Amino acid sequence: MAIYQAKVKGELWDVVSFVERELGRRSQTISLEHEAETTAGDVQIRVAAFERYSWMGGNRVSLNITYIASGGEVEMIATSTGGSQAMFYKLNTIGEENFMQTFIESVQAYSSQGW
């Protein structure tokens, strides 16, 4: 499992639109499997679960992103899982690491826009 956490300035839907569009642009086989939104007072929360095919592993891997927005900042917590070909231990985690790298590059692209 790969884990990444980042905080950027911006409004929730501006960040979500940019980052998720970048994910799609950078990955041909990505699909949004589930999404949910809620609020807690002035805090907005979005959870999105994606999958994509891992060419290296010959299987699908998942990326789950939780967005937490408040006061003009959005924190993102992402985990990628799957891709292992072993039954009792993790073997070949390249697919999930690559999926996470795609997310990291998407967040960095957002940040570099000066938002």
Buried (B, 14 or more C-beta within 10 A) or exposed (E): EBEBEBEBBBBBBBBBEBBBEBBBEBBEEBEEEEEEEEEEEEEBBBBBBBBBBBEEBEBBBBBBBBBBBBEEBBBBBBBBBBBBEEEEEEEBBEBBBBBBBBBBEBBEBBBEEEE
